[in-house]
């Protein structure tokens, strides 16, 4: 859509209104119309954008976008993505467990596992961090909270024990 024809129509209207007022007034009207050209274009773009937004608000799965190409506006009809599924409820805190803060954890993952986790997070529309928090919450939701600290044996084979002993 070319806006020049609309700005030119406004210039002709100003010229028509001022032609009976004398040469000085007609010249001043033309100078004002020239000075207002960019403001008029911006106002027309605002009107078009508002119209596109109003039309979009009344459509279900379609959106009307106003796009500029070489300062010429065009309308594009695009399909809206389906609404995102509702976020899962936050995990319930177990006895003695507080959910009031967050902690930073360094997690080292094999490259292949990290790539799979990132893909799964993207499929769910989540960040990798949010996806990992959800996965950990789900993994722990079926387990009763343990109040006893883990024994040394729970660390598995291949672990070194350091320290000293007396004989």
C-alpha positions as CSV (number, residue, x, y, z in Angstrom):
1,X,0.0,0.0,0.0
2,X,1.5,3.3,-1.1
3,X,0.9,6.1,1.5
4,X,2.0,8.8,-0.9
5,X,-1.4,9.0,-2.6
6,X,-3.0,9.7,0.8
7,X,-0.5,12.4,1.8
8,X,-0.9,13.9,-1.7
9,X,-4.7,14.0,-1.2
10,X,-4.2,15.9,2.0
11,X,-1.9,18.4,0.3
12,X,-4.6,19.0,-2.4
13,X,-7.2,19.5,0.3
14,X,-5.0,22.1,2.1
15,X,-4.3,23.8,-1.2
16,X,-8.1,23.9,-2.0
17,X,-8.9,25.4,1.5
18,X,-6.2,28.0,1.2
19,X,-6.5,29.1,-2.4
20,X,-9.1,31.8,-1.6
21,X,-7.1,33.2,1.2
22,X,-4.3,34.7,-0.8
23,X,-1.0,33.7,-2.1
24,X,0.9,34.1,1.2
25,X,-1.6,31.9,3.0
26,X,-1.6,29.3,0.2
27,X,2.2,29.2,0.3
28,X,2.2,28.8,4.1
29,X,-0.4,26.0,3.8
30,X,1.8,24.2,1.3
31,X,4.9,24.6,3.6
32,X,2.9,23.2,6.6
33,X,1.7,20.2,4.5
34,X,5.3,19.5,3.4
35,X,6.6,19.8,7.0
36,X,3.8,17.5,8.3
37,X,4.5,14.8,5.6
38,X,6.4,12.4,7.9
39,X,4.0,13.0,10.8
40,X,1.0,12.2,8.6
41,X,2.7,9.0,7.4
42,X,3.4,7.9,11.0
43,X,-0.2,8.7,11.9
44,X,-1.5,6.6,9.0
45,X,0.8,3.7,10.1
46,X,-0.6,4.0,13.6
47,X,-4.2,3.8,12.2
48,X,-3.3,0.8,10.1
49,X,-1.6,-1.0,13.0
50,X,-4.6,-0.3,15.2
51,X,-7.0,-1.6,12.6
52,X,-4.8,-4.8,12.2
53,X,-4.8,-5.3,16.0
54,X,-8.6,-4.8,16.2
55,X,-9.2,-7.3,13.4
56,X,-6.8,-9.8,15.0
57,X,-8.6,-9.5,18.3
58,X,-11.8,-10.7,16.7
59,X,-10.2,-13.7,14.9
60,X,-9.6,-17.0,16.5
61,X,-6.6,-18.7,14.8
62,X,-5.5,-16.0,12.4
63,X,-3.5,-12.8,13.0
64,X,-3.3,-9.7,10.8
65,X,0.2,-8.2,10.8
66,X,1.3,-4.8,9.5
67,X,4.7,-5.0,7.8
68,X,6.8,-2.3,6.4
69,X,8.9,-2.8,3.2
70,X,10.7,0.2,1.9
71,X,8.4,2.4,4.0
72,X,5.4,0.9,2.3
73,X,3.0,-0.9,4.6
74,X,1.5,-4.3,3.7
75,X,-0.8,-6.6,5.5
76,X,0.0,-10.2,6.1
77,X,-2.4,-12.9,7.3
78,X,-0.7,-15.5,9.5
79,X,-1.9,-18.5,11.4
80,X,-1.5,-18.1,15.2
81,X,0.3,-20.9,17.0
82,X,-2.0,-23.0,19.2
83,X,-2.1,-21.9,22.8
84,X,0.6,-23.3,25.0
85,X,-0.6,-26.0,27.4
86,X,-1.0,-24.8,31.0
87,X,2.2,-25.0,33.1
88,X,2.3,-28.0,35.5
89,X,1.6,-27.1,39.1
90,X,4.6,-26.5,41.3
91,X,5.8,-29.6,43.2
92,X,4.5,-29.9,46.7
93,X,7.1,-29.4,49.5
94,X,7.7,-32.5,51.7
95,X,7.9,-32.4,55.4
96,X,10.9,-30.3,56.5
97,X,11.5,-29.1,52.9
98,X,11.3,-25.4,52.2
99,X,10.5,-24.0,48.8
100,X,11.2,-20.4,49.7
101,X,14.5,-20.0,47.8
102,X,16.6,-21.3,45.0
103,X,20.1,-22.8,44.9
104,X,22.6,-22.9,42.1
105,X,23.9,-26.3,41.1
106,X,26.6,-27.1,38.5
107,X,25.5,-30.0,36.5
108,X,27.8,-31.8,34.1
109,X,25.9,-33.7,31.4
110,X,27.3,-35.7,28.5
111,X,26.9,-33.7,25.2
112,X,24.3,-36.2,23.8
113,X,22.2,-36.1,26.9
114,X,22.3,-32.3,27.1
115,X,21.2,-32.1,23.4
116,X,18.3,-34.5,24.1
117,X,17.3,-32.5,27.2
118,X,17.4,-29.2,25.3
119,X,15.3,-30.7,22.5
120,X,12.7,-32.0,25.1
121,X,12.6,-28.6,26.8
122,X,12.1,-26.9,23.5
123,X,9.3,-29.3,22.6
124,X,7.6,-28.4,26.0
125,X,8.2,-24.7,25.4
126,X,10.4,-24.5,28.5
127,X,14.0,-23.4,29.2
128,X,16.5,-26.1,29.9
129,X,16.6,-25.1,33.5
130,X,12.8,-25.1,34.0
131,X,12.7,-28.5,32.2
132,X,15.4,-30.0,34.5
133,X,13.6,-28.6,37.6
134,X,10.4,-30.3,36.4
135,X,12.1,-33.6,35.7
136,X,13.8,-33.6,39.1
137,X,10.5,-32.8,40.8
138,X,8.7,-35.6,38.9
139,X,11.5,-38.1,39.7
140,X,11.3,-37.3,43.4
141,X,7.5,-37.0,43.7
142,X,7.0,-40.7,44.2
143,X,9.8,-41.1,46.8
144,X,9.3,-40.4,50.4
145,X,11.7,-37.8,51.7
146,X,14.6,-39.4,53.6
147,X,15.6,-38.0,56.9
148,X,18.7,-40.0,57.4
149,X,21.9,-38.9,55.7
150,X,23.2,-41.3,53.0
151,X,25.7,-43.9,54.1
152,X,29.2,-44.0,52.6
153,X,28.3,-47.2,50.8
154,X,25.6,-45.4,48.9
155,X,28.2,-43.5,46.9
156,X,29.1,-46.7,45.0
157,X,32.2,-48.5,44.0
158,X,35.3,-46.8,42.8
159,X,35.2,-44.0,45.3
160,X,38.3,-43.2,47.3
161,X,38.3,-42.9,51.1
162,X,40.7,-40.3,52.3
163,X,42.0,-39.7,55.8
164,X,44.4,-41.3,58.2
165,X,44.3,-44.2,60.6
166,X,46.2,-45.3,63.7
167,X,47.6,-48.7,64.2
